[in-house]
Amino acid sequence: MLKGNNHNESYFDRTDEQKCICDSSGLFTCQGPFDKQTCGSEHSINPYRCKEHRIMFRSWNFDHKKERSVIISNIINAAENMENNNTKVNDTEVLQFYEELFTMKNLKFVYIVCHELTKHNIP
């Protein structure tokens, strides 16, 4: 799925107005900590503007609202249940795990100071 979606490169493609997480000029806005609706500090950056901004852009990353460890644990449990019950992969579960790990349904694009490294407590 991830390869089929070109590793979600559309998140950074300014011409893809539906999926891009920046505006048409290339300005990215911090989406704030996982437990907040927005960034209280209004962090933003345009890595297309200059070399310095491209270097600083390295400190921006994706934060999972629901922690990866919880998602991975759910994947392991689903695999064990399949093995124990001799069942096949459930396409709905695969899609759910994919969305939780790799899509904006569970990701926020944040500046490093807004990337909370605490336990998220989101089910």
C-alpha positions as CSV (number, residue, x, y, z in Angstrom):
1,M,0.0,0.0,0.0
2,L,2.7,2.4,1.0
3,K,4.7,1.8,-2.2
4,G,1.4,2.0,-4.2
5,N,0.9,5.5,-2.8
6,N,4.5,6.5,-3.7
7,H,5.3,6.6,0.0
8,N,2.8,9.4,0.5
9,E,5.0,11.8,-1.4
10,S,1.9,13.8,-2.2
11,Y,2.1,15.2,1.4
12,F,5.0,17.4,0.1
13,D,3.8,18.0,-3.5
14,R,2.6,21.6,-3.6
15,T,0.6,20.9,-6.8
16,D,-1.5,18.2,-5.0
17,E,-4.1,20.4,-3.3
18,Q,-6.0,17.5,-1.8
19,K,-3.2,15.7,0.0
20,C,-0.4,18.2,0.4
21,I,0.2,19.4,3.9
22,C,1.6,22.7,2.8
23,D,0.1,25.6,0.9
24,S,0.7,26.4,-2.7
25,S,3.8,28.5,-1.8
26,G,5.3,25.6,0.2
27,L,4.6,27.0,3.7
28,F,4.2,24.2,6.2
29,T,2.4,24.9,9.5
30,C,2.9,23.0,12.6
31,Q,-0.2,21.0,13.5
32,G,0.6,21.1,17.2
33,P,1.1,18.4,19.9
34,F,-0.9,15.1,19.5
35,D,-3.3,16.2,22.3
36,K,-4.0,19.7,21.0
37,Q,-6.0,20.9,18.0
38,T,-3.4,23.4,16.8
39,C,0.1,24.6,17.6
40,G,0.0,27.3,20.2
41,S,3.3,28.8,19.0
42,E,2.2,28.9,15.4
43,H,5.4,27.3,14.1
44,S,5.8,27.4,10.3
45,I,8.5,27.0,7.7
46,N,8.9,27.1,3.9
47,P,11.8,24.8,2.9
48,Y,11.4,25.9,-0.7
49,R,12.3,29.5,0.3
50,C,16.1,29.1,1.0
51,K,18.8,26.6,1.9
52,E,18.7,27.6,5.6
53,H,15.0,26.7,5.8
54,R,15.7,23.4,4.1
55,I,18.3,22.6,6.7
56,M,15.9,23.6,9.5
57,F,13.1,21.6,7.9
58,R,15.0,18.4,9.1
59,S,13.7,19.2,12.6
60,W,10.1,18.7,11.5
61,N,8.5,15.3,11.6
62,F,5.4,13.3,11.9
63,D,3.9,12.5,15.3
64,H,1.5,9.7,15.7
65,K,-1.6,10.6,17.7
66,K,-2.1,7.0,18.6
67,E,1.3,5.6,19.5
68,R,3.2,3.3,17.1
69,S,3.8,0.8,20.0
70,V,0.0,0.5,20.5
71,I,-0.6,0.0,16.8
72,I,2.2,-2.6,16.5
73,S,0.9,-4.4,19.5
74,N,-2.6,-4.5,17.8
75,I,-1.0,-5.9,14.6
76,I,0.8,-8.6,16.6
77,N,-2.4,-9.5,18.4
78,A,-4.3,-9.7,15.1
79,A,-1.6,-11.9,13.6
80,E,-1.7,-14.2,16.7
81,N,-5.5,-14.4,16.5
82,M,-5.3,-15.3,12.8
83,E,-2.8,-18.1,13.6
84,N,-4.8,-19.4,16.5
85,N,-8.1,-19.4,14.6
86,N,-6.6,-20.5,11.3
87,T,-8.0,-17.5,9.5
88,K,-6.8,-15.2,6.7
89,V,-5.9,-11.6,6.7
90,N,-8.8,-9.2,7.2
91,D,-8.5,-6.4,4.5
92,T,-10.4,-4.0,6.8
93,E,-7.8,-4.5,9.6
94,V,-4.9,-4.2,7.2
95,L,-6.3,-0.9,5.9
96,Q,-6.9,0.3,9.5
97,F,-3.3,-0.5,10.5
98,Y,-2.0,1.2,7.3
99,E,-4.0,4.3,8.0
100,E,-2.9,4.4,11.6
101,L,0.8,4.1,10.7
102,F,1.2,6.0,7.5
103,T,-1.7,8.5,6.8
104,M,-2.8,11.8,8.2
105,K,-5.7,10.1,9.9
106,N,-3.3,9.4,12.7
107,L,-0.4,11.6,11.9
108,K,0.4,15.3,12.7
109,F,3.2,17.2,11.0
110,V,5.0,19.0,13.8
111,Y,8.0,21.1,14.6
112,I,10.3,19.2,17.0
113,V,9.3,21.3,20.1
114,C,5.7,20.3,19.6
115,H,6.6,16.6,19.2
116,E,5.6,15.3,22.6
117,L,7.6,12.2,23.6
118,T,5.3,11.3,26.5
119,K,2.8,8.5,26.6
120,H,-0.2,9.5,24.4
121,N,-3.0,7.6,26.1
122,I,-5.2,7.6,23.0
123,P,-7.0,4.2,22.5
